[in-house]
Every structure is written in structure tokens, then in C-alpha cells.
């Protein structure tokens, strides 16, 4: 899922400041140190902090700490309030939302005491952004509406453009993209009137994201590239990192996989350099999606794990949901359906805690209440002007409004309950599909083994016995003939029949070992080891503490096939000359240990068909396998299977 940059957090108390070069920053820092006017010092340190907030946010906080220490000794509370507001903005940029909330609340108290509307409007706008990042959309819209109301009262273009753009973001989160575009273009018109390139670039970025959601990809790329040019010219690394991730998703939608992957990798590096943790997560998760789309599922799985770790570290439920989706898709691409099922269950649990259609309805209801309150206030003002003559009319309007509101609430709750029911049914359906996949896979394996058993029996009891009978008949005929040449021909034919009978016996044994069916697992393993290594230089040992004990047929067959696969890997890949096999039953578990002295396991082969087959067979019997390096060299494998 593409995440649009929350472009409107840059609501300045003073005029917007363009990005400074390093030389300008050094000059400004020297001026701040040399100034003897404490009020000017505070203003200069604020300006330094604002121009380093994207590229060096921790340095920005240091400047603000210095400004706060100076402002605290000054008589002007407005000076102190502005510093605290700047601190809350920087903490927001660093994704430290708890600190950002705390500082914003502190600054709001100062502005309310001073009755400073512009400052209060700025705080409400910032608090809306913080609540939005934490998935608290009801409170988000309420804060933006408060900000817009104060800004419109002062006719301030800067202050008006920000809540307009941010209301557009809320509509985008509600998937109402037409309304999102309408508010975004309203904000852009005002920002072009202001002529501030920083604000314009943020609007370009957001509009490009909305066009992406509408899948109007050419328009999306146009606006995002327009924003990118401004970010580069201003050295705005913070916004550039998010822009690279958003462009990557446009390229991904256009099936330009390599271009998308490159763009996401650049975004990770840029966001990490500016300590933008949210940006790092988005780019990492998007990179996993890109690798999966390109069919590179191992890389997709690796970056999905990185995204999961980031989401869990910073306890972000929306991010955790997105990372779980990417992880599940990567595992399905690797055909690891057992682990995919495990992560899909986590995904269902997380989804119940996130914004759903009920939340979207409540947000719409909150906006309607706000707009209704405004209209009622206007009506109240009109009532005061026309006095008692309009009182009766107003009362009737309120009654009608109440009836309509009650009807709207009934309809709204009907939609909410219906959507909740549909969501639960969809969740049950997905679980049933995954469960059916597991049962189907187990049925395939069981059917395969039954067919092997049948073919093995037919070969042994049918063709094998017929060949043996023919061999005996020819041998008897050769003994009776007096013609020396004829006897030699018959003996040659008898030998060929003998070889054919032996080949049939070997094929029958491979399909389903007779020893396993008749004498059990111990004898079958001994027979397997002897036949596998009798013509090789590999020495083997087989130790067990079982006598003639038998286990469930599916356990014996699965364990035999797993050992057969591991022995095949030792012969083909390990370059070992010694092999040790141990079979132990202990506290309700059957344990099989296999250890060789070869060159060890290559991590590149960890996703091979043989090892995946082993994993699948173990999943069917609730078993597990663990690979470790041997004591000196080689590989040690431990297989654990629950038995009654």
C-alpha cells in the first residue's frame, strides 16, 4: 500500500524558510553565538533548527534546547511557546509521536493563555497529523476542522492551506479519492498564490499519490517528479526519501520492476540518513512487494522480515498489518504454505484492531456533526438578529433536523453491523481455504504413497515372480540339452532374465520397501543404509534402542522417505566419508539423528525441492527438523516426531 507523505506539517509560525546551504547555516550559527540580544538569539536558533529538521533532526533538537533555555529567562511567553511548538514538530518528523503530543499540548496551553489564534491553529493542525499517524482518524478530522476554523477567521493563506491539504489526506485514508483531489487542488491554488516552493512541492507530492491510488499512473509520475525536482533543489532529504518510495510504487504498477527496486533501495538509504523511521519501514515493505512481483521470493521474504521487525519495534499496528501481508505473499511464492497460514492468522488478529469501514463511517459522521454545528451557530446568530419572530421557525427546523439525524443514525448503524458481519464471514472463508489447502496436500502425499505401495506389490508379486519362473525354466532346459552351443545360449538368456528380475526387484524396493512393510522401520533403515553405501567409500554407523517396535504406517513411511532424501543429499553434495544414524524413542517423541563429516550445508540450497519435501512430510505428521553444523565439520540434522 502506497503511503503519501504528510506534506502539511510544515506550518510555520513565521514566514516559511527555504533550505539553507551549509555555509549559510554556519554563518547563522556564528551570528547566534555572537549576538547579545537574547530575543534575537532565540529566533536565530529557531531558524537553525527549522533548516536542519529534515537532514539532521537530532541537531535540530539541540538548537531548540538551547533556544528554550534562553527563552525561559525572557518575559515573553510567546517566544517560549514558539520554541516548544518547534520541538513538537521535530519530534513528529522523527516519528516520536508521544513526545510530539506532549510538546504540542504544552505549546497549546501557552497560546490559549495568550489568545494567539495563529499559534492555536498551528497546534491543531500538527495534532491532527500526529493522530493520523497513530490511526486515530476521528480525532484527526476534529483537529483539522478546529485549525481551519481559526485560520479562516484570520484570513491567513498559510494557515488555511494546511488543514485543507490534511483533510484531503483523511479522505484519501477513507478511499474517497475524488474528494481527496478536490481538497488537494484547493490547497495547491492557495500555495501557488503564496509562491512558496516548499509548500508547492508538498502539494505536488500528495496529488501524485492520489493519482496513483486512482491508477492514473502518468499523472502520478508527473506530479511526483515535479515534487522531486524541488526536493533536490532544496536539499530536502526527508521528503526526497518518501518521494523515492512513492515513485517506486508507480514504477511497480507499470511493471518496471528493476527501476522500482532501485528507487525503493534509494528511499531506504535516504530515510535512514534523516532518521525517518516511518519512511524506512514503507520503503522496506514496498521493496518486499517489488521482489515478490518480480518472482524473487527469497529476497521478498528477507525484506518482509525486516519490515516486520521495524513494525514490531515501534509498535505500529497499521505497519504490522502491511508487513504481515507482504510476509504471507512471499511465503506463498516460496510454496511454504504452513508458515503462510501461521502469518495469515496473525494478520486476521491485527486487522480486527485497525481502522475499518465502521471507522470511516464514524469519521464521516463526525464531519457532518461539525458542519451541522456550524450551520446551527449561523442559525442562532440569525435568531438573535430577527429576535422572537424567527424563534418558532427555528424550533421547527431543529425538530426536523433531529428526525433526519435519528434516521441517519439508524441507517448508519445498519451499515456498520452489515459490514462487520461481512468482514467476519470473509475471515472465516479465508481460514477455511487455508485449512482445505493443508488437507489437500496431506491427501496428495497419502495417495502417492498408496500408489507406490500398489505398484511395488504388482512388480514384486507379478512381473518379478514371472521372471523368476522363466529363469528357473530356462535353467532346467539348459541342464537337459546335449548341444553345447545351445546350452551356452540358454545360460546367457538365463543370466539376462536374472538381471532383469533383479532390476524389477530394485524398482519395487524403491517404490515401497518390502522390508518396511513386513519387518518395520529398524530393518528398513538397515537395508536402506546397506544398499545406499555398499558400492561407495562412505562408512556408516546405525544405532538404535528399539527392538521390533512398530509405529503408525504414515510415520514409518514419512521417516523412511526423509532419511532416504537426507542420504541422497549426503551422497550427492556433502563429500563426506563417514555417516552416523541414531534412532531413539523418548517421552512421547521419536528422534532421528543424522550426522556426516562432509563440507556442510550451503545456505543457497536451503530452498531446494528435496528440503522442501522433507518440510512438507514433517508438517503432515506434526514433526520438526533442525540443521546444525557438526562438532568438527559437516552437518547434523535432528528430526523430532510425536508418537503415542
C-alpha positions as CSV (number, residue, x, y, z in Angstrom):
1,X,0.0,0.0,0.0
2,X,1.4,3.4,-1.0
3,X,1.8,5.9,1.8
4,X,1.6,9.6,0.9
5,X,3.9,12.0,2.6
6,X,2.1,14.0,5.2
7,X,3.2,17.2,3.5
8,X,1.4,19.8,5.6
9,X,3.2,19.5,8.8
10,X,5.4,22.5,7.9
11,X,3.1,25.1,9.3
12,X,5.4,28.0,10.2
13,X,4.7,30.5,12.9
14,X,6.8,32.9,10.9
15,X,7.2,33.0,7.1
16,X,8.4,29.8,5.5
17,X,12.2,29.4,5.3
18,X,13.9,28.0,2.2
19,X,16.6,25.3,2.6
20,X,20.0,26.8,3.6
21,X,23.3,25.7,2.3
22,X,25.9,24.5,4.8
23,X,27.8,27.8,4.5
24,X,24.6,29.8,5.4
25,X,24.0,27.5,8.4
26,X,27.5,28.1,9.7
27,X,27.1,31.8,9.2
28,X,23.7,31.7,11.1
29,X,25.2,29.7,13.9
30,X,28.1,32.2,14.4
31,X,25.6,35.1,14.4
32,X,23.6,33.4,17.1
33,X,26.6,32.8,19.3
34,X,27.9,36.4,18.9
35,X,24.5,38.1,19.4
36,X,24.0,40.0,22.7
37,X,20.2,40.3,22.2
38,X,18.6,37.2,23.8
39,X,15.4,37.5,21.9
40,X,17.3,37.6,18.6
41,X,19.4,34.6,19.8
42,X,16.2,32.6,20.3
43,X,14.9,33.5,16.8
44,X,18.2,32.6,15.2
45,X,18.4,29.2,16.9
46,X,14.8,28.5,15.9
47,X,15.8,29.3,12.3
48,X,18.8,26.9,12.5
49,X,16.5,24.2,13.9
50,X,13.9,24.7,11.2
51,X,16.5,24.4,8.4
52,X,18.1,21.2,9.8
53,X,14.8,19.4,10.8
54,X,14.8,17.1,7.8
55,X,18.5,16.4,7.3
56,X,19.7,16.5,10.9
57,X,16.7,16.2,13.2
58,X,18.7,15.5,16.4
59,X,20.9,18.5,15.7
60,X,17.7,20.5,15.2
61,X,16.5,19.4,18.7
62,X,19.9,20.6,20.2
63,X,19.4,24.1,18.7
64,X,15.8,24.1,20.1
65,X,17.1,23.0,23.6
66,X,19.5,26.0,23.5
67,X,16.7,28.3,22.4
68,X,14.4,27.0,25.2
69,X,17.0,27.6,27.9
70,X,17.3,31.3,26.7
71,X,13.6,31.9,26.1
72,X,12.7,30.6,29.6
73,X,14.6,33.6,31.1
74,X,12.7,36.1,28.9
75,X,9.5,37.9,29.8
76,X,7.8,36.9,26.5
77,X,5.7,33.8,26.8
78,X,5.1,33.9,23.0
79,X,8.8,33.4,22.5
80,X,8.8,30.3,24.7
81,X,5.6,28.9,23.1
82,X,7.1,29.1,19.7
83,X,10.2,27.1,20.7
84,X,8.0,24.4,22.3
85,X,5.9,24.2,19.1
86,X,9.0,23.8,17.0
87,X,10.1,21.0,19.3
88,X,6.8,19.2,18.8
89,X,7.2,19.4,15.0
90,X,10.7,17.9,15.1
91,X,9.6,15.1,17.3
92,X,6.8,14.4,14.9
93,X,9.3,14.2,12.0
94,X,11.3,11.7,14.0
95,X,8.1,9.6,14.5
96,X,8.3,10.0,18.3
97,X,4.6,10.7,18.5
98,X,4.2,10.5,22.3
99,X,6.8,13.3,22.7
100,X,5.3,15.2,19.9
101,X,1.8,15.1,21.6
102,X,3.3,16.2,24.9
103,X,5.1,19.2,23.5
104,X,2.1,20.1,21.4
105,X,-0.2,20.1,24.5
106,X,2.4,22.3,26.3
107,X,2.6,24.8,23.5
108,X,-1.3,24.9,23.2
109,X,-1.6,26.0,26.8
110,X,0.8,29.0,26.2
111,X,-1.2,30.0,23.0
112,X,-4.6,29.7,24.7
113,X,-3.3,31.9,27.6
114,X,-2.1,34.4,25.1
115,X,-5.3,34.0,23.0
116,X,-3.0,33.7,20.0
117,X,-5.2,32.2,17.2
118,X,-2.5,31.6,14.7
119,X,-0.5,29.6,17.2
120,X,-3.5,27.5,18.2
121,X,-4.3,26.9,14.5
122,X,-0.8,25.6,14.0
123,X,-1.1,23.3,17.0
124,X,-4.5,21.9,16.0
125,X,-3.0,21.1,12.5
126,X,0.0,19.4,14.0
127,X,-2.1,17.4,16.4
128,X,-4.2,16.2,13.5
129,X,-1.1,14.9,11.8
130,X,0.0,13.1,14.9
131,X,-3.4,11.4,15.5
132,X,-3.5,10.4,11.8
133,X,-0.1,8.6,12.1
134,X,-1.5,6.7,15.1
135,X,-4.7,5.6,13.3
136,X,-6.9,7.9,15.4
137,X,-8.9,9.3,12.5
138,X,-11.9,10.7,14.4
139,X,-9.6,12.9,16.4
140,X,-7.6,13.7,13.3
141,X,-10.6,15.3,11.5
142,X,-11.7,17.2,14.6
143,X,-8.3,18.8,15.0
144,X,-8.1,19.8,11.3
145,X,-11.5,21.4,11.4
146,X,-10.5,23.4,14.5
147,X,-7.4,24.6,12.7
148,X,-9.3,25.6,9.6
149,X,-12.0,27.5,11.5
150,X,-9.3,29.6,13.3
151,X,-7.3,30.2,10.1
152,X,-10.4,31.3,8.1
153,X,-11.2,33.8,10.8
154,X,-7.8,35.4,10.4
155,X,-7.8,35.1,6.5
156,X,-4.3,33.7,6.7
157,X,-3.3,31.9,3.5
158,X,-0.5,29.8,5.1
159,X,-2.8,28.6,7.9
160,X,-5.7,27.9,5.6
161,X,-3.8,25.8,3.1
162,X,-2.5,23.3,5.6
163,X,-5.8,21.9,7.1
164,X,-7.3,21.9,3.5
165,X,-4.4,19.6,2.4
166,X,-4.7,17.5,5.5
167,X,-8.4,17.0,5.2
168,X,-7.6,15.7,1.7
169,X,-5.3,13.2,3.4
170,X,-8.1,12.0,5.6
171,X,-10.4,11.5,2.6
172,X,-7.5,9.5,1.0
173,X,-7.4,7.2,4.0
174,X,-11.2,6.7,3.6
175,X,-10.5,5.8,-0.1
176,X,-12.7,8.8,-1.2
177,X,-10.2,9.9,-3.8
178,X,-12.4,12.4,-5.7
179,X,-12.9,14.4,-2.5
180,X,-9.2,14.0,-1.7
181,X,-8.3,15.6,-5.1
182,X,-10.8,18.4,-4.6
183,X,-9.3,19.5,-1.3
184,X,-5.7,18.9,-2.5
185,X,-6.2,21.2,-5.5
186,X,-7.8,23.8,-3.3
187,X,-4.7,23.8,-1.1
188,X,-2.4,23.9,-4.2
189,X,-4.2,27.0,-5.6
190,X,-3.6,28.8,-2.3
191,X,0.0,27.7,-2.1
192,X,0.8,28.9,-5.6
193,X,-0.8,32.2,-4.6
194,X,1.6,32.3,-1.7
195,X,4.5,31.4,-4.1
196,X,6.3,29.2,-1.5
197,X,8.1,26.3,-3.4
198,X,8.3,24.2,-0.2
199,X,4.5,24.1,0.2
200,X,4.0,23.7,-3.6
201,X,6.3,20.6,-3.6
202,X,4.4,19.0,-0.8
203,X,1.1,19.5,-2.7
204,X,2.7,18.0,-5.8
205,X,3.7,15.0,-3.8
206,X,0.3,14.5,-2.3
207,X,-1.6,14.9,-5.6
208,X,0.8,12.4,-7.2
209,X,-0.1,9.9,-4.5
210,X,-3.9,10.4,-5.0
211,X,-3.5,9.9,-8.8
212,X,-1.6,6.7,-8.0
213,X,-4.5,5.4,-5.9
214,X,-6.8,6.2,-8.9
215,X,-4.3,4.3,-11.1
216,X,-3.8,7.3,-13.3
217,X,-0.1,6.5,-13.5
218,X,1.1,9.1,-16.0
219,X,-0.4,11.9,-13.9
220,X,1.0,10.3,-10.7
221,X,4.5,10.2,-12.2
222,X,4.3,13.7,-13.5
223,X,3.4,15.3,-10.1
224,X,5.8,13.1,-8.1
225,X,8.7,14.0,-10.5
226,X,7.7,17.7,-10.2
227,X,7.9,17.4,-6.4
228,X,11.3,15.5,-6.6
229,X,12.9,18.3,-8.6
230,X,12.0,20.8,-5.8
231,X,13.2,18.5,-3.0
232,X,16.6,18.0,-4.8
233,X,17.0,21.8,-5.4
234,X,16.2,22.5,-1.7
235,X,18.3,19.5,-0.4
236,X,15.2,18.3,1.4
237,X,16.4,14.8,2.1
238,X,13.5,13.9,4.3
239,X,10.8,14.5,1.7
240,X,13.1,13.1,-1.1
241,X,13.3,9.7,0.7
242,X,9.5,9.4,0.8
243,X,9.2,10.6,-2.8
244,X,11.6,7.9,-4.0
245,X,9.4,5.2,-2.3
246,X,6.2,6.6,-3.9
247,X,7.8,6.8,-7.3
248,X,8.9,3.2,-6.8
249,X,5.3,2.1,-6.4
250,X,4.3,3.9,-9.6
251,X,7.1,2.0,-11.4
252,X,6.0,-1.2,-9.8
253,X,2.4,-0.7,-11.1
254,X,3.9,-0.1,-14.6
255,X,5.8,-3.5,-14.3
256,X,9.1,-1.7,-14.3
257,X,10.5,-4.0,-11.6
258,X,14.2,-3.2,-11.7
259,X,13.5,0.6,-11.7
260,X,11.1,0.2,-8.8
261,X,13.6,-1.9,-6.8
262,X,16.3,0.7,-7.3
263,X,14.0,3.5,-6.2
264,X,13.0,1.7,-3.0
265,X,16.6,1.0,-2.1
266,X,17.5,4.7,-2.6
267,X,14.5,5.6,-0.4
268,X,15.7,3.3,2.5
269,X,19.1,4.9,2.5
270,X,17.8,8.4,2.3
271,X,15.1,7.9,5.0
272,X,17.7,6.2,7.3
273,X,20.1,9.1,6.9
274,X,17.4,11.5,8.1
275,X,16.2,9.1,10.9
276,X,12.7,8.9,9.3
277,X,11.7,5.5,10.7
278,X,8.3,5.5,9.1
279,X,9.9,6.2,5.7
280,X,12.4,3.3,6.2
281,X,9.5,0.9,7.0
282,X,7.5,2.0,4.0
283,X,10.4,1.6,1.6
284,X,11.4,-1.7,3.1
285,X,7.9,-3.2,2.9
286,X,7.5,-1.8,-0.7
287,X,10.8,-3.4,-1.7
288,X,9.5,-6.8,-0.5
289,X,6.4,-6.3,-2.6
290,X,8.5,-5.4,-5.6
291,X,10.7,-8.5,-5.3
292,X,7.6,-10.7,-5.0
293,X,6.1,-9.1,-8.1
294,X,9.4,-9.8,-9.9
295,X,9.2,-13.5,-8.8
296,X,12.2,-13.2,-6.5
297,X,10.5,-14.6,-3.4
298,X,13.6,-15.3,-1.3
299,X,14.5,-11.6,-1.4
300,X,10.9,-10.7,-0.9
301,X,10.8,-12.9,2.3
302,X,14.0,-11.3,3.6
303,X,12.8,-7.7,3.3
304,X,9.3,-8.7,4.6
305,X,11.1,-9.9,7.8
306,X,12.9,-6.6,8.1
307,X,9.6,-4.7,7.7
308,X,8.1,-6.9,10.4
309,X,10.9,-6.2,12.8
310,X,10.6,-2.4,12.3
311,X,6.8,-2.5,12.8
312,X,7.1,-4.6,16.0
313,X,9.9,-2.4,17.3
314,X,7.9,0.8,17.0
315,X,4.6,-0.8,17.9
316,X,2.7,0.4,14.8
317,X,-0.4,-1.7,14.1
318,X,-1.1,-0.4,10.6
319,X,2.5,-1.0,9.6
320,X,2.4,-4.5,11.2
321,X,-0.6,-5.4,9.1
322,X,1.1,-4.3,5.9
323,X,4.3,-6.3,6.8
324,X,2.2,-9.4,7.6
325,X,0.6,-9.2,4.1
326,X,4.0,-9.0,2.5
327,X,5.3,-11.9,4.5
328,X,2.4,-14.1,3.7
329,X,2.7,-13.3,0.0
330,X,6.4,-14.1,0.0
331,X,5.9,-17.4,1.8
332,X,3.1,-18.4,-0.7
333,X,5.5,-17.6,-3.5
334,X,8.0,-20.0,-1.9
335,X,5.2,-22.6,-1.6
336,X,5.7,-22.6,2.2
337,X,2.0,-22.9,2.9
338,X,2.4,-23.9,6.6
339,X,4.2,-20.7,7.6
340,X,2.0,-18.6,5.3
341,X,-1.0,-20.0,7.2
342,X,0.6,-19.1,10.5
343,X,1.3,-15.5,9.5
344,X,-2.2,-15.1,7.9
345,X,-3.7,-16.0,11.3
346,X,-1.7,-13.1,12.8
347,X,-2.9,-10.9,10.0
348,X,-6.6,-11.6,10.9
349,X,-5.9,-10.7,14.5
350,X,-4.3,-7.4,13.7
351,X,-6.9,-6.5,11.2
352,X,-9.6,-6.6,13.9
353,X,-7.8,-3.8,15.7
354,X,-7.4,-1.4,12.8
355,X,-9.5,1.2,11.0
356,X,-12.3,-0.5,9.1
357,X,-15.4,0.7,7.4
358,X,-17.1,1.4,10.7
359,X,-14.3,3.9,11.5
360,X,-14.7,5.5,8.1
361,X,-18.5,5.9,8.7
362,X,-17.8,7.5,12.1
363,X,-15.3,9.9,10.6
364,X,-18.0,11.0,8.1
365,X,-20.5,11.3,11.0
366,X,-18.0,13.5,12.9
367,X,-17.5,15.8,10.0
368,X,-21.3,16.0,9.5
369,X,-21.8,16.9,13.1
370,X,-19.1,19.6,12.8
371,X,-20.7,21.1,9.7
372,X,-24.2,20.8,11.4
373,X,-22.8,22.7,14.4
374,X,-21.6,25.5,12.2
375,X,-24.9,25.8,10.5
376,X,-26.7,25.8,13.8
377,X,-24.4,28.5,15.0
378,X,-25.3,30.6,11.9
379,X,-29.0,30.0,12.6
380,X,-28.5,31.0,16.2
381,X,-26.9,34.3,15.1
382,X,-29.8,34.9,12.7
383,X,-32.2,34.2,15.6
384,X,-30.6,36.9,17.6
385,X,-30.9,39.4,14.8
386,X,-34.6,38.7,14.0
387,X,-35.5,38.1,17.7
388,X,-38.7,36.4,18.6
389,X,-40.3,36.4,15.1
390,X,-38.0,33.7,13.9
391,X,-37.9,31.6,17.1
392,X,-40.8,29.4,16.1
393,X,-39.4,28.7,12.6
394,X,-36.0,27.8,14.1
395,X,-37.6,25.4,16.6
396,X,-39.3,23.5,13.7
397,X,-36.0,23.3,11.8
398,X,-34.3,21.8,14.8
399,X,-37.0,19.2,15.2
400,X,-36.8,18.2,11.5
401,X,-33.1,18.1,11.8
402,X,-33.4,15.8,14.8
403,X,-35.7,13.4,13.0
404,X,-33.4,13.3,10.0
405,X,-30.4,12.8,12.3
406,X,-32.1,10.0,14.0
407,X,-32.9,8.3,10.7
408,X,-29.3,8.8,9.5
409,X,-28.0,7.2,12.7
410,X,-30.3,4.2,12.3
411,X,-29.2,3.8,8.6
412,X,-25.5,4.2,9.7
413,X,-25.7,1.5,12.4
414,X,-27.4,-0.8,9.9
415,X,-24.4,-0.4,7.5
416,X,-21.9,-0.8,10.4
417,X,-23.5,-4.1,11.6
418,X,-23.8,-5.4,8.0
419,X,-20.1,-4.6,7.2
420,X,-18.9,-6.2,10.5
421,X,-20.9,-9.4,9.6
422,X,-19.4,-9.4,6.1
423,X,-15.9,-9.0,7.4
424,X,-16.3,-11.9,9.8
425,X,-17.7,-14.1,7.1
426,X,-14.7,-13.2,4.8
427,X,-12.3,-14.1,7.6
428,X,-13.9,-17.5,8.1
429,X,-13.8,-18.2,4.4
430,X,-10.1,-17.4,4.2
431,X,-9.4,-19.7,7.2
432,X,-11.4,-22.5,5.5
433,X,-9.5,-22.1,2.3
434,X,-6.1,-22.4,4.0
435,X,-7.3,-25.4,6.0
436,X,-8.6,-27.1,2.8
437,X,-5.2,-26.5,1.2
438,X,-3.4,-28.3,4.1
439,X,-5.8,-31.2,3.9
440,X,-5.4,-31.4,0.2
441,X,-1.7,-31.5,0.4
442,X,-1.8,-34.3,3.0
443,X,-4.2,-36.3,0.8
444,X,-1.8,-36.0,-2.2
445,X,1.1,-37.4,-0.2
446,X,-1.1,-40.2,1.2
447,X,-2.4,-41.0,-2.2
448,X,1.1,-41.0,-3.7
449,X,2.4,-43.5,-1.0
450,X,-0.7,-45.8,-1.6
451,X,0.0,-45.8,-5.3
452,X,3.7,-46.5,-4.7
453,X,2.7,-49.4,-2.5
454,X,0.3,-50.8,-5.1
455,X,2.9,-50.6,-7.9
456,X,5.6,-52.1,-5.7
457,X,3.3,-55.1,-4.9
458,X,2.4,-55.6,-8.6
459,X,6.0,-55.5,-9.6
460,X,7.1,-57.9,-6.9
461,X,4.2,-60.4,-7.0
462,X,3.5,-60.2,-10.7
463,X,6.4,-59.4,-13.1
464,X,9.0,-60.4,-10.5
465,X,7.6,-63.9,-10.0
466,X,7.0,-64.4,-13.7
467,X,10.7,-63.6,-14.4
468,X,11.9,-65.9,-11.7
469,X,9.7,-68.7,-13.1
470,X,11.1,-68.2,-16.6
471,X,14.6,-68.1,-15.2
472,X,14.1,-71.5,-13.5
473,X,12.5,-73.0,-16.6
474,X,15.4,-71.9,-18.8
475,X,18.0,-73.1,-16.3
476,X,16.3,-76.5,-16.2
477,X,16.2,-76.6,-20.0
478,X,19.9,-75.7,-20.3
479,X,20.7,-78.6,-18.0
480,X,18.9,-81.2,-20.1
481,X,20.2,-80.2,-23.6
482,X,23.2,-82.1,-25.0
483,X,24.1,-79.4,-27.6
484,X,27.0,-77.4,-26.2
485,X,26.2,-74.3,-28.2
486,X,22.6,-74.4,-27.4
487,X,23.4,-74.8,-23.7
488,X,25.6,-71.7,-23.8
489,X,22.9,-69.6,-25.4
490,X,20.3,-70.8,-22.8
491,X,22.7,-69.9,-20.0
492,X,23.2,-66.4,-21.5
493,X,19.5,-65.9,-21.7
494,X,19.1,-67.2,-18.2
495,X,21.6,-64.6,-16.9
496,X,19.8,-61.8,-18.7
497,X,16.5,-62.9,-17.1
498,X,18.3,-62.9,-13.7
499,X,19.5,-59.4,-14.3
500,X,16.0,-58.2,-15.3
501,X,14.5,-59.9,-12.2
502,X,17.0,-58.1,-10.0
503,X,16.2,-54.7,-11.7
504,X,12.5,-55.3,-11.1
505,X,13.2,-56.1,-7.5
506,X,15.2,-52.9,-7.1
507,X,12.5,-50.8,-8.6
508,X,9.9,-52.5,-6.4
509,X,12.0,-51.8,-3.4
510,X,12.4,-48.1,-4.3
511,X,8.7,-47.7,-4.8
512,X,7.8,-49.2,-1.4
513,X,10.5,-51.2,0.5
514,X,9.2,-54.6,1.3
515,X,11.3,-54.7,4.4
516,X,9.5,-51.6,5.7
517,X,6.1,-53.1,5.2
518,X,6.9,-56.6,6.5
519,X,9.6,-56.1,9.2
520,X,9.3,-52.5,10.3
521,X,11.4,-49.3,10.4
522,X,14.6,-50.6,12.0
523,X,15.1,-53.4,9.4
524,X,14.1,-51.0,6.6
525,X,16.7,-48.4,7.7
526,X,19.4,-51.1,7.9
527,X,18.5,-52.3,4.4
528,X,18.5,-48.7,3.1
529,X,21.9,-47.9,4.5
530,X,23.5,-51.1,3.2
531,X,22.1,-50.7,-0.3
532,X,23.0,-47.0,-0.4
533,X,26.6,-47.3,0.6
534,X,27.7,-50.8,-0.4
535,X,29.4,-49.5,-3.5
536,X,30.7,-46.3,-2.0
537,X,33.6,-45.2,0.2
538,X,31.3,-43.9,2.9
539,X,31.4,-45.7,6.2
540,X,28.2,-45.6,8.2
541,X,27.0,-46.5,11.8
542,X,23.4,-47.2,12.8
543,X,22.5,-47.1,16.5
544,X,19.0,-47.6,17.9
545,X,17.4,-48.6,21.2
546,X,14.3,-50.2,19.7
547,X,13.6,-53.8,19.1
548,X,10.8,-54.8,16.8
549,X,8.5,-52.0,17.8
550,X,6.1,-50.8,15.0
551,X,4.7,-47.3,14.6
552,X,1.8,-45.8,12.6
553,X,2.3,-46.6,8.9
554,X,2.3,-42.9,7.9
555,X,5.0,-42.2,10.5
556,X,7.2,-45.1,9.3
557,X,6.8,-44.2,5.6
558,X,7.4,-40.5,6.2
559,X,10.5,-41.1,8.4
560,X,11.9,-43.6,5.8
561,X,11.4,-41.2,2.9
562,X,13.0,-38.3,4.9
563,X,16.1,-40.4,5.7
564,X,16.2,-41.5,2.1
565,X,16.3,-37.9,1.0
566,X,19.0,-37.0,3.5
567,X,21.2,-39.9,2.5
568,X,20.8,-38.9,-1.1
569,X,22.0,-35.3,-0.2
570,X,25.0,-36.8,1.6
571,X,26.0,-38.9,-1.4
572,X,25.5,-36.1,-3.9
573,X,26.6,-32.9,-2.1
574,X,28.5,-33.5,1.2
575,X,31.8,-35.1,0.1
576,X,31.6,-37.0,3.4
577,X,33.3,-40.4,4.1
578,X,31.5,-41.1,7.4
579,X,27.9,-41.1,8.4
580,X,26.2,-41.7,11.8
581,X,22.5,-42.5,12.2
582,X,20.7,-42.8,15.5
583,X,17.0,-43.7,16.2
584,X,15.7,-43.1,19.8
585,X,12.2,-43.0,21.3
586,X,11.9,-40.7,24.4
587,X,9.0,-39.2,26.3
588,X,6.4,-39.4,23.5
589,X,8.8,-38.5,20.7
590,X,10.6,-40.4,18.1
591,X,14.0,-38.9,17.5
592,X,16.3,-39.4,14.4
593,X,19.8,-38.0,14.4
594,X,21.9,-37.9,11.2
595,X,25.4,-36.6,11.2
596,X,28.1,-36.5,8.5
597,X,31.7,-35.2,8.3
598,X,31.3,-33.5,4.9
599,X,31.7,-29.9,3.8
600,X,28.5,-28.7,5.5
601,X,25.2,-27.3,4.2
602,X,25.2,-24.5,1.6
603,X,22.7,-21.8,2.5
604,X,21.9,-21.2,-1.2
605,X,20.3,-24.7,-1.3
606,X,18.1,-24.2,1.7
607,X,15.1,-23.7,-0.6
608,X,15.7,-26.9,-2.8
609,X,12.9,-29.3,-3.7
610,X,14.4,-32.1,-1.5
611,X,14.5,-30.0,1.7
612,X,11.0,-28.6,0.9
613,X,9.7,-32.1,0.5
614,X,11.2,-33.0,3.9
615,X,9.5,-30.0,5.5
616,X,6.2,-30.9,3.9
617,X,6.3,-34.5,5.1
618,X,7.1,-33.4,8.6
619,X,4.2,-30.9,8.6
620,X,1.9,-33.7,7.8
621,X,2.9,-35.7,10.9
622,X,3.4,-32.7,13.1
623,X,7.2,-33.2,13.2
624,X,10.1,-30.8,13.0
625,X,13.7,-30.7,11.8
626,X,16.8,-28.8,12.9
627,X,20.0,-28.4,11.0
628,X,23.3,-27.5,12.8
629,X,27.0,-27.7,12.0
630,X,28.7,-30.9,13.2
631,X,31.1,-31.0,16.1
632,X,34.1,-30.6,13.9
633,X,32.8,-30.3,10.3
634,X,29.8,-31.5,8.2
635,X,26.1,-31.2,9.1
636,X,24.0,-32.6,11.9
637,X,20.2,-33.0,11.4
638,X,17.8,-33.7,14.2
639,X,14.2,-34.9,13.4
640,X,11.6,-35.0,16.1
641,X,8.2,-36.7,15.6
642,X,5.4,-37.0,18.3
643,X,4.2,-40.6,18.8
644,X,1.7,-42.1,21.2
